[in-house]
Amino acid sequence: MSSLLGHLQCALGPDTRRICVAFSGGMDSRVLLELTRQLQWAQPLKKQHPQLQIRALHIHHQLSPHADQWAAFCQEVCDAAGIPLSIQCVNPNQWPGASLEDRARKARYSVFEQQLQPDELLLQAHHQDDQAETLLLRLLRGAGTLGLSSIPKQRPLGQGLLLRPLLDIPRAELLAFATAEKLQWIEDESNQQTHFDRNFLRLQVLPLLQQRFPAVSQNLARVTQHATESQQLNRELAELDLQPCRNTETSLSIPPLMALSSHRRFNLLRHWLLLRGLTLPGHTLWEQLDKLCLARKDANPLVSWGESTQRIEARRFQQQLFIAPEEYFQPLPANWQQDWDGKMPIQTPVGLINFRLLASDSLPTASLTFTLRARQGGETLRQKNRGQRDVKRLLQELHLPPWERQRLVFIWLQKELIAVGSKLVAAGWTIEY
């Protein structure tokens, strides 16, 4: 049994049953496909993985004039190996991104996420040299410890798990295996185009470094591991700092936040945004976030960032910092209106209404039809022992941020305002969940 096959066996573990190989047809993925094939049929490995199911997935990016030939090659290889292959076409230009490489990656991972089946492993052929290239790229772009962290060896993806079992293996070892096994693979002509940053590093910078520092790839991989460990410490510290600052899912309390040093404050904000899957601001915006937190009480500062597909906004209200996707702050359309029976859950542009309205007197509600509307201004609500009260004043008493007030659903029964979302309810009515 080859050392690479043993390495793959250890990486998979004895409980693996379903494998999907990301198969581009290049040398790296060709080696990975062959290793999984050997793992499936080799003895005594077959006894350890009797139910192992293997399939392959090829992403057709439609970028090269040879892309159809590559897909056909992958099909021939899989047919010869008896491995089912799925070929999925994508259009990277339909995805946002600063570069073609970034757009292609997003398109590719979208397919991976959709295709993975429950408890299935997606194997990718990233190796040690990829780790070194990625580190150099991120260093040159000014990344912090988060960006310098190693490519994750595994992470959840869709219904399954992404695994990179060859991440610690130098490319030269994969090439030696491919040569010894007389494997064939395709060469992407774009890999020789040095106007791509990664290719420039791979073809011109790393070979020069390796002449002077033969262990450069291993040492750079070690740097990424150190950065990963540092980032884990940052996450643990941020989680501790988050406890006294957390106010709601979308807001933090400003006084304890500003009591932290700037390094801990920004570390906490990065952690909080990543936990919620939100885009991080560029490095020039952190100081603006500080200014937003320290703005005058009567000011309405706004900081925004991100691409058009996910704009993020940061706002302040009283002593709270709110950061959320742009749509969280958008009001209900002024002309929006919808009927409701007062009982069944109903979806609105600002979320689900999942409560029931009940009359506290003998008024039958079975056949009533309520009207849902956006706030228009000037509304009043009848309150017990207080008479008709101005809704604007009542909402101010609740200390709601102005954007939350504009997103409340006003519930009417003919010409009488019965409730304002779940925040206010008229005398003679109750809300039941």
Buried (B, 14 or more C-beta within 10 A) or exposed (E): EEEBBEBBBEBBEEEBEBBBBBBBBBBBBBBBBBBBBBBBEBEEBEEBBEEBBBBBBBBBBBBBEBBEEBBEBBBEBBEEBEBEBBBBEBEBEEBEBEEBBEBBBBBBBBBBBEBBEEEBBBBBBBBBBBBBBBBBBBEEEEBBBBBBBBBEBBEEBBEBBBBBBBBBBBBEBBBEBBEEEEBEBBEBEBEEEBEBBBBBBBBEBBEEBBEEEEEBBBEBBEBBEEBBEBBEEBBEBBEEBBEEBBBEEBBBBBEBBBEBEEEBBBBBBBBBBBEEEBBBBEEEBBEBBBEBBEEEEEEEBEBBBBEEEBBBBBBBBEBBBBBBBEEBBBBBEEEBEBEBBBBEEBEBBBEEBEBBBBBEEEEEBEEBEBBBBBBEEEBBBBBEEEEEBEBBEBBEEEEBBBBBBBBBBBBBBEEEBBBBBBBBBBEBBEBEE
